[in-house]
Amino acid sequence: RGCQSLADRPMYRRFNKGLLQTVSQEMIRATTADLVVESIYIVNTDTSNRTYSIFHIAADESEDDSFALFHEVILRPDTTHVLCENAPIYLRPGERLTAKASVADKLALTMYGGQAY
């Protein structure tokens, strides 16, 4: 099956894009409304295997491994992982997603979603 862009659907938009770092960075935070993350694309632009981790942090909590959705997942060179395609992630106000990689600036992450209804 081909890849259908959620960006083409009017209720979804790109939340974030960027290169992952070795220190966790906030990718999205629900502020005043519930949000739904419909898909996350992670691309390894390097020539070596790299790993990534993604965390769903509860409101007023600090990141630790107990919040891991994906932990040290290996991504082969020139490969893309598509996450959440059949199981969206819902964020309540104050909740956030963070991500990090084993090596900085080698994994590109793009996230699509919208306001939860």
Summary of the structure (lengths in Angstrom):
residues: 117
radius of gyration: 13.8
end to end distance: 27.1
largest distance: 40.9
contacts: 327
relative contact order: 0.41
helix: 5%
strand: 51%
